[in-house]
Amino acid sequence: MLDIDRKGLPAVALFSEEFESGVEAWRDVHGFDAGAIYVRHPIQPLTVDEVHARADEIFDQVIAAITAP
């Protein structure tokens, strides 16, 4: 992801909200300013339909992040 960010390519990373503080700390240390979107936790025990519903929840955020100037 760092390479993508440094090349200026549109990208966004998806993380479980459980890891938000760790991701933000890592971003601060590395000067990483690429988009990060957090998905409601937990994810692993969900059914396929539930995963699709979580994806639907953040879809607009993802599109906005990768199309922002």
PDB file of N, H, CA, C and O in Angstrom:
ATOM      1  N   MET A   1       0.822  -1.180   0.000  1.00  0.00           N
ATOM      2  CA  MET A   1       0.000   0.000   0.000  1.00  0.00           C
ATOM      3  C   MET A   1       0.868   1.247   0.000  1.00  0.00           C
ATOM      4  O   MET A   1       0.527   2.239  -0.643  1.00  0.00           O
ATOM      5  N   LEU A   2       1.976   1.207   0.706  1.00  0.00           N
ATOM      6  H   LEU A   2       2.253   0.401   1.228  1.00  0.00           H
ATOM      7  CA  LEU A   2       2.869   2.371   0.706  1.00  0.00           C
ATOM      8  C   LEU A   2       3.341   2.708  -0.703  1.00  0.00           C
ATOM      9  O   LEU A   2       3.389   3.879  -1.079  1.00  0.00           O
ATOM     10  N   ASP A   3       3.691   1.686  -1.484  1.00  0.00           N
ATOM     11  H   ASP A   3       3.652   0.734  -1.179  1.00  0.00           H
ATOM     12  CA  ASP A   3       4.138   1.927  -2.859  1.00  0.00           C
ATOM     13  C   ASP A   3       3.035   2.557  -3.698  1.00  0.00           C
ATOM     14  O   ASP A   3       3.295   3.466  -4.487  1.00  0.00           O
ATOM     15  N   ILE A   4       1.836   2.090  -3.535  1.00  0.00           N
ATOM     16  H   ILE A   4       1.625   1.352  -2.894  1.00  0.00           H
ATOM     17  CA  ILE A   4       0.704   2.654  -4.272  1.00  0.00           C
ATOM     18  C   ILE A   4       0.517   4.117  -3.887  1.00  0.00           C
ATOM     19  O   ILE A   4       0.325   4.973  -4.750  1.00  0.00           O
ATOM     20  N   ASP A   5       0.572   4.400  -2.584  1.00  0.00           N
ATOM     21  H   ASP A   5       0.728   3.704  -1.883  1.00  0.00           H
ATOM     22  CA  ASP A   5       0.418   5.770  -2.098  1.00  0.00           C
ATOM     23  C   ASP A   5       1.514   6.670  -2.656  1.00  0.00           C
ATOM     24  O   ASP A   5       1.238   7.782  -3.106  1.00  0.00           O
ATOM     25  N   ARG A   6       2.734   6.201  -2.628  1.00  0.00           N
ATOM     26  H   ARG A   6       2.958   5.298  -2.262  1.00  0.00           H
ATOM     27  CA  ARG A   6       3.868   7.007  -3.098  1.00  0.00           C
ATOM     28  C   ARG A   6       3.804   7.269  -4.599  1.00  0.00           C
ATOM     29  O   ARG A   6       4.328   8.277  -5.073  1.00  0.00           O
ATOM     30  N   LYS A   7       3.170   6.375  -5.349  1.00  0.00           N
ATOM     31  H   LYS A   7       2.744   5.556  -4.964  1.00  0.00           H
ATOM     32  CA  LYS A   7       3.024   6.569  -6.795  1.00  0.00           C
ATOM     33  C   LYS A   7       1.841   7.468  -7.131  1.00  0.00           C
ATOM     34  O   LYS A   7       1.645   7.830  -8.291  1.00  0.00           O
ATOM     35  N   GLY A   8       1.058   7.828  -6.130  1.00  0.00           N
ATOM     36  H   GLY A   8       1.218   7.534  -5.187  1.00  0.00           H
ATOM     37  CA  GLY A   8      -0.084   8.695  -6.347  1.00  0.00           C
ATOM     38  C   GLY A   8      -1.267   8.017  -7.014  1.00  0.00           C
ATOM     39  O   GLY A   8      -2.125   8.686  -7.590  1.00  0.00           O
ATOM     40  N   LEU A   9      -1.317   6.693  -6.939  1.00  0.00           N
ATOM     41  H   LEU A   9      -0.621   6.150  -6.470  1.00  0.00           H
ATOM     42  CA  LEU A   9      -2.427   5.955  -7.547  1.00  0.00           C
ATOM     43  C   LEU A   9      -3.623   5.932  -6.595  1.00  0.00           C
ATOM     44  O   LEU A   9      -3.446   5.871  -5.379  1.00  0.00           O
ATOM     45  N   PRO A  10      -4.834   5.979  -7.139  1.00  0.00           N
ATOM     46  CA  PRO A  10      -6.006   5.925  -6.260  1.00  0.00           C
ATOM     47  C   PRO A  10      -6.131   4.550  -5.615  1.00  0.00           C
ATOM     48  O   PRO A  10      -6.137   3.526  -6.299  1.00  0.00           O
ATOM     49  N   ALA A  11      -6.228   4.545  -4.308  1.00  0.00           N
ATOM     50  H   ALA A  11      -6.223   5.376  -3.752  1.00  0.00           H
ATOM     51  CA  ALA A  11      -6.356   3.290  -3.572  1.00  0.00           C
ATOM     52  C   ALA A  11      -6.918   3.588  -2.190  1.00  0.00           C
ATOM     53  O   ALA A  11      -6.854   4.715  -1.700  1.00  0.00           O
ATOM     54  N   VAL A  12      -7.455   2.578  -1.594  1.00  0.00           N
ATOM     55  H   VAL A  12      -7.507   1.662  -1.992  1.00  0.00           H
ATOM     56  CA  VAL A  12      -7.946   2.672  -0.229  1.00  0.00           C
ATOM     57  C   VAL A  12      -7.721   1.314   0.425  1.00  0.00           C
ATOM     58  O   VAL A  12      -7.858   0.277  -0.224  1.00  0.00           O
ATOM     59  N   ALA A  13      -7.381   1.322   1.689  1.00  0.00           N
ATOM     60  H   ALA A  13      -7.269   2.165   2.216  1.00  0.00           H
ATOM     61  CA  ALA A  13      -7.187   0.080   2.436  1.00  0.00           C
ATOM     62  C   ALA A  13      -8.397  -0.131   3.336  1.00  0.00           C
ATOM     63  O   ALA A  13      -8.912   0.814   3.933  1.00  0.00           O
ATOM     64  N   LEU A  14      -8.843  -1.375   3.427  1.00  0.00           N
ATOM     65  H   LEU A  14      -8.425  -2.143   2.942  1.00  0.00           H
ATOM     66  CA  LEU A  14      -9.979  -1.723   4.275  1.00  0.00           C
ATOM     67  C   LEU A  14      -9.483  -2.500   5.483  1.00  0.00           C
ATOM     68  O   LEU A  14      -8.704  -3.445   5.361  1.00  0.00           O
ATOM     69  N   PHE A  15      -9.953  -2.080   6.656  1.00  0.00           N
ATOM     70  H   PHE A  15     -10.586  -1.313   6.756  1.00  0.00           H
ATOM     71  CA  PHE A  15      -9.551  -2.709   7.911  1.00  0.00           C
ATOM     72  C   PHE A  15     -10.774  -2.920   8.777  1.00  0.00           C
ATOM     73  O   PHE A  15     -11.752  -2.179   8.679  1.00  0.00           O
ATOM     74  N   SER A  16     -10.718  -3.922   9.617  1.00  0.00           N
ATOM     75  H   SER A  16      -9.924  -4.524   9.698  1.00  0.00           H
ATOM     76  CA  SER A  16     -11.738  -4.070  10.643  1.00  0.00           C
ATOM     77  C   SER A  16     -11.564  -2.932  11.634  1.00  0.00           C
ATOM     78  O   SER A  16     -10.438  -2.560  11.966  1.00  0.00           O
ATOM     79  N   GLU A  17     -12.682  -2.372  12.112  1.00  0.00           N
ATOM     80  H   GLU A  17     -13.596  -2.674  11.843  1.00  0.00           H
ATOM     81  CA  GLU A  17     -12.606  -1.251  13.048  1.00  0.00           C
ATOM     82  C   GLU A  17     -11.859  -1.624  14.333  1.00  0.00           C
ATOM     83  O   GLU A  17     -11.394  -0.744  15.058  1.00  0.00           O
ATOM     84  N   GLU A  18     -11.747  -2.895  14.609  1.00  0.00           N
ATOM     85  H   GLU A  18     -12.125  -3.610  14.020  1.00  0.00           H
ATOM     86  CA  GLU A  18     -11.015  -3.369  15.786  1.00  0.00           C
ATOM     87  C   GLU A  18      -9.549  -2.938  15.750  1.00  0.00           C
ATOM     88  O   GLU A  18      -8.916  -2.807  16.798  1.00  0.00           O
ATOM     89  N   PHE A  19      -9.012  -2.719  14.561  1.00  0.00           N
ATOM     90  H   PHE A  19      -9.527  -2.825  13.710  1.00  0.00           H
ATOM     91  CA  PHE A  19      -7.596  -2.410  14.408  1.00  0.00           C
ATOM     92  C   PHE A  19      -7.326  -0.941  14.103  1.00  0.00           C
ATOM     93  O   PHE A  19      -6.210  -0.588  13.721  1.00  0.00           O
ATOM     94  N   GLU A  20      -8.326  -0.080  14.263  1.00  0.00           N
ATOM     95  H   GLU A  20      -9.233  -0.367  14.572  1.00  0.00           H
ATOM     96  CA  GLU A  20      -8.186   1.326  13.894  1.00  0.00           C
ATOM     97  C   GLU A  20      -7.039   2.026  14.626  1.00  0.00           C
ATOM     98  O   GLU A  20      -6.258   2.731  13.986  1.00  0.00           O
ATOM     99  N   SER A  21      -6.916   1.857  15.921  1.00  0.00           N
ATOM    100  H   SER A  21      -7.550   1.285  16.440  1.00  0.00           H
ATOM    101  CA  SER A  21      -5.862   2.564  16.651  1.00  0.00           C
ATOM    102  C   SER A  21      -4.476   2.110  16.194  1.00  0.00           C
ATOM    103  O   SER A  21      -3.565   2.930  16.076  1.00  0.00           O
ATOM    104  N   GLY A  22      -4.309   0.819  15.937  1.00  0.00           N
ATOM    105  H   GLY A  22      -5.048   0.153  16.033  1.00  0.00           H
ATOM    106  CA  GLY A  22      -3.020   0.316  15.453  1.00  0.00           C
ATOM    107  C   GLY A  22      -2.698   0.823  14.059  1.00  0.00           C
ATOM    108  O   GLY A  22      -1.555   1.184  13.777  1.00  0.00           O
ATOM    109  N   VAL A  23      -3.692   0.853  13.188  1.00  0.00           N
ATOM    110  H   VAL A  23      -4.620   0.560  13.417  1.00  0.00           H
ATOM    111  CA  VAL A  23      -3.486   1.346  11.820  1.00  0.00           C
ATOM    112  C   VAL A  23      -3.116   2.820  11.854  1.00  0.00           C
ATOM    113  O   VAL A  23      -2.186   3.244  11.167  1.00  0.00           O
ATOM    114  N   GLU A  24      -3.835   3.601  12.646  1.00  0.00           N
ATOM    115  H   GLU A  24      -4.590   3.257  13.203  1.00  0.00           H
ATOM    116  CA  GLU A  24      -3.558   5.034  12.720  1.00  0.00           C
ATOM    117  C   GLU A  24      -2.161   5.299  13.289  1.00  0.00           C
ATOM    118  O   GLU A  24      -1.467   6.202  12.822  1.00  0.00           O
ATOM    119  N   ALA A  25      -1.749   4.528  14.283  1.00  0.00           N
ATOM    120  H   ALA A  25      -2.313   3.795  14.663  1.00  0.00           H
ATOM    121  CA  ALA A  25      -0.402   4.681  14.842  1.00  0.00           C
ATOM    122  C   ALA A  25       0.650   4.348  13.790  1.00  0.00           C
ATOM    123  O   ALA A  25       1.648   5.058  13.665  1.00  0.00           O
ATOM    124  N   TRP A  26       0.436   3.273  13.032  1.00  0.00           N
ATOM    125  H   TRP A  26      -0.374   2.696  13.133  1.00  0.00           H
ATOM    126  CA  TRP A  26       1.372   2.881  11.980  1.00  0.00           C
ATOM    127  C   TRP A  26       1.444   3.968  10.917  1.00  0.00           C
ATOM    128  O   TRP A  26       2.529   4.305  10.442  1.00  0.00           O
ATOM    129  N   ARG A  27       0.283   4.523  10.540  1.00  0.00           N
ATOM    130  H   ARG A  27      -0.598   4.250  10.926  1.00  0.00           H
ATOM    131  CA  ARG A  27       0.260   5.588   9.540  1.00  0.00           C
ATOM    132  C   ARG A  27       1.056   6.802  10.018  1.00  0.00           C
ATOM    133  O   ARG A  27       1.790   7.415   9.242  1.00  0.00           O
ATOM    134  N   ASP A  28       0.907   7.145  11.294  1.00  0.00           N
ATOM    135  H   ASP A  28       0.311   6.647  11.924  1.00  0.00           H
ATOM    136  CA  ASP A  28       1.644   8.289  11.843  1.00  0.00           C
ATOM    137  C   ASP A  28       3.149   8.059  11.799  1.00  0.00           C
ATOM    138  O   ASP A  28       3.904   8.957  11.426  1.00  0.00           O
ATOM    139  N   VAL A  29       3.585   6.873  12.174  1.00  0.00           N
ATOM    140  H   VAL A  29       2.972   6.144  12.477  1.00  0.00           H
ATOM    141  CA  VAL A  29       5.015   6.550  12.198  1.00  0.00           C
ATOM    142  C   VAL A  29       5.619   6.598  10.799  1.00  0.00           C
ATOM    143  O   VAL A  29       6.740   7.073  10.619  1.00  0.00           O
ATOM    144  N   HIS A  30       4.875   6.106   9.810  1.00  0.00           N
ATOM    145  H   HIS A  30       3.964   5.721   9.957  1.00  0.00           H
ATOM    146  CA  HIS A  30       5.405   5.995   8.455  1.00  0.00           C
ATOM    147  C   HIS A  30       5.035   7.172   7.543  1.00  0.00           C
ATOM    148  O   HIS A  30       5.440   7.204   6.381  1.00  0.00           O
ATOM    149  N   GLY A  31       4.278   8.125   8.058  1.00  0.00           N
ATOM    150  H   GLY A  31       3.949   8.099   9.002  1.00  0.00           H
ATOM    151  CA  GLY A  31       3.864   9.246   7.232  1.00  0.00           C
ATOM    152  C   GLY A  31       2.958   8.815   6.095  1.00  0.00           C
ATOM    153  O   GLY A  31       2.989   9.391   5.008  1.00  0.00           O
ATOM    154  N   PHE A  32       2.174   7.825   6.346  1.00  0.00           N
ATOM    155  H   PHE A  32       2.149   7.356   7.229  1.00  0.00           H
ATOM    156  CA  PHE A  32       1.314   7.204   5.347  1.00  0.00           C
ATOM    157  C   PHE A  32      -0.043   7.891   5.371  1.00  0.00           C
ATOM    158  O   PHE A  32      -0.769   7.804   6.361  1.00  0.00           O
ATOM    159  N   ASP A  33      -0.386   8.576   4.280  1.00  0.00           N
ATOM    160  H   ASP A  33       0.204   8.647   3.476  1.00  0.00           H
ATOM    161  CA  ASP A  33      -1.607   9.370   4.269  1.00  0.00           C
ATOM    162  C   ASP A  33      -2.643   8.822   3.289  1.00  0.00           C
ATOM    163  O   ASP A  33      -3.540   9.558   2.879  1.00  0.00           O
ATOM    164  N   ALA A  34      -2.544   7.585   2.913  1.00  0.00           N
ATOM    165  H   ALA A  34      -1.815   6.987   3.245  1.00  0.00           H
ATOM    166  CA  ALA A  34      -3.528   6.995   2.002  1.00  0.00           C
ATOM    167  C   ALA A  34      -4.828   6.733   2.757  1.00  0.00           C
ATOM    168  O   ALA A  34      -4.859   6.693   3.987  1.00  0.00           O
ATOM    169  N   GLY A  35      -5.885   6.560   1.996  1.00  0.00           N
ATOM    170  H   GLY A  35      -5.860   6.592   0.997  1.00  0.00           H
ATOM    171  CA  GLY A  35      -7.180   6.339   2.611  1.00  0.00           C
ATOM    172  C   GLY A  35      -7.274   5.025   3.349  1.00  0.00           C
ATOM    173  O   GLY A  35      -6.744   4.005   2.908  1.00  0.00           O
ATOM    174  N   ALA A  36      -7.953   5.062   4.477  1.00  0.00           N
ATOM    175  H   ALA A  36      -8.384   5.890   4.835  1.00  0.00           H
ATOM    176  CA  ALA A  36      -8.244   3.851   5.241  1.00  0.00           C
ATOM    177  C   ALA A  36      -9.720   3.898   5.585  1.00  0.00           C
ATOM    178  O   ALA A  36     -10.220   4.913   6.070  1.00  0.00           O
ATOM    179  N   ILE A  37     -10.406   2.815   5.337  1.00  0.00           N
ATOM    180  H   ILE A  37     -10.000   1.991   4.943  1.00  0.00           H
ATOM    181  CA  ILE A  37     -11.819   2.706   5.660  1.00  0.00           C
ATOM    182  C   ILE A  37     -11.969   1.531   6.617  1.00  0.00           C
ATOM    183  O   ILE A  37     -11.387   0.463   6.427  1.00  0.00           O
ATOM    184  N   TYR A  38     -12.765   1.766   7.645  1.00  0.00           N
ATOM    185  H   TYR A  38     -13.238   2.633   7.799  1.00  0.00           H
ATOM    186  CA  TYR A  38     -12.928   0.758   8.681  1.00  0.00           C
ATOM    187  C   TYR A  38     -14.311   0.106   8.580  1.00  0.00           C
ATOM    188  O   TYR A  38     -15.341   0.778   8.510  1.00  0.00           O
ATOM    189  N   VAL A  39     -14.288  -1.216   8.575  1.00  0.00           N
ATOM    190  H   VAL A  39     -13.451  -1.761   8.632  1.00  0.00           H
ATOM    191  CA  VAL A  39     -15.492  -2.033   8.467  1.00  0.00           C
ATOM    192  C   VAL A  39     -15.880  -2.499   9.865  1.00  0.00           C
ATOM    193  O   VAL A  39     -15.018  -2.818  10.684  1.00  0.00           O
ATOM    194  N   ARG A  40     -17.182  -2.535  10.130  1.00  0.00           N
ATOM    195  H   ARG A  40     -17.882  -2.276   9.464  1.00  0.00           H
ATOM    196  CA  ARG A  40     -17.639  -3.007  11.444  1.00  0.00           C
ATOM    197  C   ARG A  40     -17.058  -4.378  11.766  1.00  0.00           C
ATOM    198  O   ARG A  40     -16.954  -5.245  10.898  1.00  0.00           O
ATOM    199  N   HIS A  41     -16.685  -4.555  13.015  1.00  0.00           N
ATOM    200  H   HIS A  41     -16.769  -3.851  13.720  1.00  0.00           H
ATOM    201  CA  HIS A  41     -16.083  -5.784  13.528  1.00  0.00           C
ATOM    202  C   HIS A  41     -17.175  -6.595  14.214  1.00  0.00           C
ATOM    203  O   HIS A  41     -18.095  -5.991  14.766  1.00  0.00           O
ATOM    204  N   PRO A  42     -17.132  -7.889  14.215  1.00  0.00           N
ATOM    205  CA  PRO A  42     -16.189  -8.793  13.581  1.00  0.00           C
ATOM    206  C   PRO A  42     -16.585  -9.082  12.135  1.00  0.00           C
ATOM    207  O   PRO A  42     -17.699  -8.785  11.705  1.00  0.00           O
ATOM    208  N   ILE A  43     -15.658  -9.659  11.410  1.00  0.00           N
ATOM    209  H   ILE A  43     -14.753  -9.901  11.759  1.00  0.00           H
ATOM    210  CA  ILE A  43     -15.898 -10.013  10.022  1.00  0.00           C
ATOM    211  C   ILE A  43     -15.816 -11.528   9.821  1.00  0.00           C
ATOM    212  O   ILE A  43     -16.639 -12.107   9.112  1.00  0.00           O
ATOM    213  N   GLN A  44     -14.843 -12.156  10.432  1.00  0.00           N
ATOM    214  H   GLN A  44     -14.175 -11.686  11.008  1.00  0.00           H
ATOM    215  CA  GLN A  44     -14.537 -13.568  10.196  1.00  0.00           C
ATOM    216  C   GLN A  44     -15.729 -14.517  10.357  1.00  0.00           C
ATOM    217  O   GLN A  44     -15.875 -15.421   9.533  1.00  0.00           O
ATOM    218  N   PRO A  45     -16.590 -14.363  11.373  1.00  0.00           N
ATOM    219  CA  PRO A  45     -17.651 -15.371  11.531  1.00  0.00           C
ATOM    220  C   PRO A  45     -18.900 -15.117  10.681  1.00  0.00           C
ATOM    221  O   PRO A  45     -19.885 -15.843  10.813  1.00  0.00           O
ATOM    222  N   LEU A  46     -18.876 -14.110   9.822  1.00  0.00           N
ATOM    223  H   LEU A  46     -18.075 -13.520   9.715  1.00  0.00           H
ATOM    224  CA  LEU A  46     -20.072 -13.735   9.078  1.00  0.00           C
ATOM    225  C   LEU A  46     -20.377 -14.686   7.921  1.00  0.00           C
ATOM    226  O   LEU A  46     -19.488 -15.333   7.367  1.00  0.00           O
ATOM    227  N   THR A  47     -21.641 -14.747   7.583  1.00  0.00           N
ATOM    228  H   THR A  47     -22.363 -14.221   8.033  1.00  0.00           H
ATOM    229  CA  THR A  47     -22.044 -15.495   6.392  1.00  0.00           C
ATOM    230  C   THR A  47     -21.719 -14.650   5.155  1.00  0.00           C
ATOM    231  O   THR A  47     -21.396 -13.468   5.276  1.00  0.00           O
ATOM    232  N   VAL A  48     -21.803 -15.247   3.993  1.00  0.00           N
ATOM    233  H   VAL A  48     -22.065 -16.207   3.896  1.00  0.00           H
ATOM    234  CA  VAL A  48     -21.541 -14.517   2.753  1.00  0.00           C
ATOM    235  C   VAL A  48     -22.492 -13.332   2.632  1.00  0.00           C
ATOM    236  O   VAL A  48     -22.063 -12.237   2.267  1.00  0.00           O
ATOM    237  N   ASP A  49     -23.761 -13.526   2.928  1.00  0.00           N
ATOM    238  H   ASP A  49     -24.110 -14.415   3.225  1.00  0.00           H
ATOM    239  CA  ASP A  49     -24.730 -12.437   2.840  1.00  0.00           C
ATOM    240  C   ASP A  49     -24.395 -11.308   3.816  1.00  0.00           C
ATOM    241  O   ASP A  49     -24.561 -10.134   3.486  1.00  0.00           O
ATOM    242  N   GLU A  50     -23.932 -11.655   4.999  1.00  0.00           N
ATOM    243  H   GLU A  50     -23.798 -12.609   5.267  1.00  0.00           H
ATOM    244  CA  GLU A  50     -23.556 -10.637   5.985  1.00  0.00           C
ATOM    245  C   GLU A  50     -22.314  -9.863   5.538  1.00  0.00           C
ATOM    246  O   GLU A  50     -22.223  -8.654   5.755  1.00  0.00           O
ATOM    247  N   VAL A  51     -21.365 -10.553   4.917  1.00  0.00           N
ATOM    248  H   VAL A  51     -21.439 -11.535   4.740  1.00  0.00           H
ATOM    249  CA  VAL A  51     -20.180  -9.876   4.384  1.00  0.00           C
ATOM    250  C   VAL A  51     -20.595  -8.909   3.271  1.00  0.00           C
ATOM    251  O   VAL A  51     -20.096  -7.787   3.201  1.00  0.00           O
ATOM    252  N   HIS A  52     -21.497  -9.343   2.417  1.00  0.00           N
ATOM    253  H   HIS A  52     -21.902 -10.255   2.474  1.00  0.00           H
ATOM    254  CA  HIS A  52     -21.992  -8.466   1.357  1.00  0.00           C
ATOM    255  C   HIS A  52     -22.678  -7.239   1.944  1.00  0.00           C
ATOM    256  O   HIS A  52     -22.533  -6.139   1.410  1.00  0.00           O
ATOM    257  N   ALA A  53     -23.415  -7.409   3.025  1.00  0.00           N
ATOM    258  H   ALA A  53     -23.533  -8.303   3.458  1.00  0.00           H
ATOM    259  CA  ALA A  53     -24.073  -6.279   3.682  1.00  0.00           C
ATOM    260  C   ALA A  53     -23.043  -5.308   4.251  1.00  0.00           C
ATOM    261  O   ALA A  53     -23.226  -4.094   4.163  1.00  0.00           O
ATOM    262  N   ARG A  54     -21.971  -5.825   4.829  1.00  0.00           N
ATOM    263  H   ARG A  54     -21.823  -6.812   4.900  1.00  0.00           H
ATOM    264  CA  ARG A  54     -20.898  -4.942   5.340  1.00  0.00           C
ATOM    265  C   ARG A  54     -20.249  -4.184   4.195  1.00  0.00           C
ATOM    266  O   ARG A  54     -19.934  -3.002   4.325  1.00  0.00           O
ATOM    267  N   ALA A  55     -20.050  -4.864   3.074  1.00  0.00           N
ATOM    268  H   ALA A  55     -20.306  -5.825   2.968  1.00  0.00           H
ATOM    269  CA  ALA A  55     -19.474  -4.195   1.903  1.00  0.00           C
ATOM    270  C   ALA A  55     -20.406  -3.098   1.411  1.00  0.00           C
ATOM    271  O   ALA A  55     -19.951  -2.017   1.036  1.00  0.00           O
ATOM    272  N   ASP A  56     -21.680  -3.363   1.410  1.00  0.00           N
ATOM    273  H   ASP A  56     -22.050  -4.241   1.714  1.00  0.00           H
ATOM    274  CA  ASP A  56     -22.648  -2.343   1.000  1.00  0.00           C
ATOM    275  C   ASP A  56     -22.577  -1.114   1.906  1.00  0.00           C
ATOM    276  O   ASP A  56     -22.749   0.013   1.441  1.00  0.00           O
ATOM    277  N   GLU A  57     -22.323  -1.331   3.197  1.00  0.00           N
ATOM    278  H   GLU A  57     -22.183  -2.246   3.574  1.00  0.00           H
ATOM    279  CA  GLU A  57     -22.243  -0.224   4.152  1.00  0.00           C
ATOM    280  C   GLU A  57     -21.119   0.756   3.826  1.00  0.00           C
ATOM    281  O   GLU A  57     -21.250   1.955   4.073  1.00  0.00           O
ATOM    282  N   ILE A  58     -20.026   0.256   3.276  1.00  0.00           N
ATOM    283  H   ILE A  58     -19.920  -0.717   3.075  1.00  0.00           H
ATOM    284  CA  ILE A  58     -18.865   1.128   3.031  1.00  0.00           C
ATOM    285  C   ILE A  58     -18.636   1.435   1.558  1.00  0.00           C
ATOM    286  O   ILE A  58     -17.695   2.148   1.211  1.00  0.00           O
ATOM    287  N   PHE A  59     -19.486   0.904   0.698  1.00  0.00           N
ATOM    288  H   PHE A  59     -20.251   0.325   0.980  1.00  0.00           H
ATOM    289  CA  PHE A  59     -19.289   1.062  -0.747  1.00  0.00           C
ATOM    290  C   PHE A  59     -19.120   2.532  -1.157  1.00  0.00           C
ATOM    291  O   PHE A  59     -18.182   2.864  -1.881  1.00  0.00           O
ATOM    292  N   ASP A  60     -20.007   3.400  -0.707  1.00  0.00           N
ATOM    293  H   ASP A  60     -20.769   3.131  -0.119  1.00  0.00           H
ATOM    294  CA  ASP A  60     -19.919   4.816  -1.083  1.00  0.00           C
ATOM    295  C   ASP A  60     -18.617   5.453  -0.599  1.00  0.00           C
ATOM    296  O   ASP A  60     -18.043   6.295  -1.289  1.00  0.00           O
ATOM    297  N   GLN A  61     -18.154   5.057   0.577  1.00  0.00           N
ATOM    298  H   GLN A  61     -18.620   4.373   1.138  1.00  0.00           H
ATOM    299  CA  GLN A  61     -16.880   5.577   1.104  1.00  0.00           C
ATOM    300  C   GLN A  61     -15.705   5.155   0.224  1.00  0.00           C
ATOM    301  O   GLN A  61     -14.802   5.949  -0.043  1.00  0.00           O
ATOM    302  N   VAL A  62     -15.726   3.907  -0.220  1.00  0.00           N
ATOM    303  H   VAL A  62     -16.459   3.263  -0.004  1.00  0.00           H
ATOM    304  CA  VAL A  62     -14.650   3.392  -1.078  1.00  0.00           C
ATOM    305  C   VAL A  62     -14.624   4.152  -2.399  1.00  0.00           C
ATOM    306  O   VAL A  62     -13.568   4.602  -2.845  1.00  0.00           O
ATOM    307  N   ILE A  63     -15.780   4.291  -3.013  1.00  0.00           N
ATOM    308  H   ILE A  63     -16.638   3.925  -2.651  1.00  0.00           H
ATOM    309  CA  ILE A  63     -15.846   5.003  -4.299  1.00  0.00           C
ATOM    310  C   ILE A  63     -15.389   6.451  -4.124  1.00  0.00           C
ATOM    311  O   ILE A  63     -14.638   6.968  -4.951  1.00  0.00           O
ATOM    312  N   ALA A  64     -15.831   7.100  -3.062  1.00  0.00           N
ATOM    313  H   ALA A  64     -16.440   6.679  -2.390  1.00  0.00           H
ATOM    314  CA  ALA A  64     -15.411   8.488  -2.813  1.00  0.00           C
ATOM    315  C   ALA A  64     -13.905   8.580  -2.612  1.00  0.00           C
ATOM    316  O   ALA A  64     -13.270   9.513  -3.102  1.00  0.00           O
ATOM    317  N   ALA A  65     -13.332   7.625  -1.900  1.00  0.00           N
ATOM    318  H   ALA A  65     -13.848   6.867  -1.501  1.00  0.00           H
ATOM    319  CA  ALA A  65     -11.894   7.662  -1.604  1.00  0.00           C
ATOM    320  C   ALA A  65     -11.055   7.461  -2.871  1.00  0.00           C
ATOM    321  O   ALA A  65     -10.017   8.103  -3.027  1.00  0.00           O
ATOM    322  N   ILE A  66     -11.487   6.588  -3.765  1.00  0.00           N
ATOM    323  H   ILE A  66     -12.330   6.066  -3.639  1.00  0.00           H
ATOM    324  CA  ILE A  66     -10.651   6.315  -4.935  1.00  0.00           C
ATOM    325  C   ILE A  66     -10.921   7.260  -6.098  1.00  0.00           C
ATOM    326  O   ILE A  66     -10.205   7.232  -7.099  1.00  0.00           O
ATOM    327  N   THR A  67     -11.951   8.099  -5.972  1.00  0.00           N
ATOM    328  H   THR A  67     -12.532   8.122  -5.159  1.00  0.00           H
ATOM    329  CA  THR A  67     -12.225   9.054  -7.041  1.00  0.00           C
ATOM    330  C   THR A  67     -11.977  10.503  -6.620  1.00  0.00           C
ATOM    331  O   THR A  67     -12.170  11.422  -7.415  1.00  0.00           O
ATOM    332  N   ALA A  68     -11.554  10.707  -5.378  1.00  0.00           N
ATOM    333  H   ALA A  68     -11.398   9.960  -4.732  1.00  0.00           H
ATOM    334  CA  ALA A  68     -11.270  12.063  -4.891  1.00  0.00           C
ATOM    335  C   ALA A  68     -10.046  12.626  -5.616  1.00  0.00           C
ATOM    336  O   ALA A  68      -9.104  11.895  -5.922  1.00  0.00           O
ATOM    337  N   PRO A  69     -10.072  13.920  -5.884  1.00  0.00           N
ATOM    338  CA  PRO A  69      -8.903  14.523  -6.572  1.00  0.00           C
ATOM    339  C   PRO A  69      -7.644  14.490  -5.723  1.00  0.00           C
ATOM    340  O   PRO A  69      -6.591  14.955  -6.161  1.00  0.00           O
TER     341      PRO A  69
END
